[in-house]
Amino acid sequence: MRRLIEFPCAGERLLATLDEAPGQTGLLIVSGGNEVRSGAHRGMALLAARLAAAGVPVFRFDRRGVGDSSGENRGFLSAAHDIAAAAATFTAETGVHRLVAFGNCDAATALTLFGHCAGIDRLILANPWVIEDDDALPPAAAIRARYANKLQSPREWLRLATGGVNLRKLASGLRKISQASPPREDTLAARLIGALEGWGARATILLAAGDATAIAFRDATKAVTLAAPIEKHDSPSHSFARDGDGDWLFDRIIAAI
């Protein structure tokens, strides 16, 4: 059974959807970016229904200022109270004994940073967000990976020779690669890595191999050894929306639970 729930958070009212099931381990889904709780292409709503049918209760919510929830949207780095309130409401409404949380993109980063304070026991983190650039270009690591693949293709060399390549866009990408700065201790990536160390093997990381955000995460963590297992799926879809992606994601979440 699926029902709507309203609950308080820092003086505001948040809206959530609970897919009920008899299991004692519940899955809290935190939406990434400014997505509403149904997710891109209704992906999170469909995932929740499938998990509930398998016996896993699932709780999804809109954080402050997003979707049906009141308040000001201050971004994922201000979501600590929202996640804690959602986790407490989920537990109170269902009586689940164990909380697992899933988030994609900046929701994965928010869960890593704030999940301990919310009483969450285990994390499933998809394509964690480590990017701080505010331009419209992909992260430098993703640009490098894309160019490396293109240089192996004779067709791309022919496109370049015949004027089929946007030279202005090419120059912008090369400029971003050349200007990429070495990692600093005060970056979002450094904060995320430090928080991941606290979770150890109680976090699982899922990466879409061709996604720019996932490529940036791999680049940011290449010099460290994480205790969290990393599983990669051969898909370019950030939201796991390609054929077969949903089955792969469902199987990994069930395994983690």
Residue, then its C-alpha position, 0 to 999 in steps of 0.5 A: m500500500r502506498r500513502l502520503i505522509e506530512f511531517p515537520c522539519a525546522g518549522e516547515r512541512l515536508l511531504a513524503t510517500l511511504d510504500e508499505a511492506p512487512g520487512q524490518t529493514g527499510l529503505l530511505i530514498v533521498s532525491g538528488g539535485n532539485e528532483v521531486r521524490s518520484g525521481a527522474h522519469r519516475g524512476m524512484a517511484l517505480l523502484a519503490a513499488r518494486l522493492a515494496a513488492a519484494g518486502v522492503p518498505v520504502f520512504r521518499f520525501d521532498r526536502r525543504g523548498v522542493g516539490d510539495s514541501s514548504g520552505e526555501n531550497r538551500g541545496f543538498l549541503s543544507a539537507a541534514h535536518d531534512i534527512a534526519a526528520a525523514a529518517a525519524t518519521f520513517t521509523a515512527e510510521t513503520g517500526v523498522h529496526r534498520l535503516v538503509a538509505f539510497g541517494n544518487c548524485d548530490a543526494a549520495t554526498a549529502l547522505t555520506l556527510f549527514g547520514h550518521c546524525a540521522g541514525i542511518d545504518r547503511l548507505i547505497l551511494a550512486n554517482p556521488w557528487v564531488i564537482e565544484d565548478d560552476d561553468a556549463l562544461p562537464p568536469a575535467a576528468a570526464i572531458r579527458a575520458r571523452y577525448a581519450n575515447k574519441l582519439q581512438s576512433p578514425r571516424e572522429w579524426l575524419r570529423l576533425a579534418t572535414g570541419g565536423v567538430n565544434l572547434r570553439k567547444l573543443a578549445s573550451g574543453l582543452r582549456k578546462i583540462s589545462q586549468a584543472s587544479p590539484p586537489r585541496e584539503d578543503t574541497l567537497a571531494a576531500r570532505l566526502i572522502g573523509a566522511l566515507e572513511g567513517w562509514g567503511a564497508r557500511a557504504t556501497i558505491l554504485l557507478a554508471a561507467g559512462d556518466a560524467t559525475a561518476i567519472a569525476f568521482r573516480d578521478a577524485t578518489k583515485a589516490v585513496t583506498l576506500a573500504a566501501p565496495i564499488e560496483k560499476h555498471d556499463s551505462p552512460s545514464h546518470s539516473f540509470a534510465r537505460d534498458g537493463d539499468g533498473d534491473w541492475l540497480f534493483d539487484r544491487i539495492i536488494a543485495a545491500i539490504 
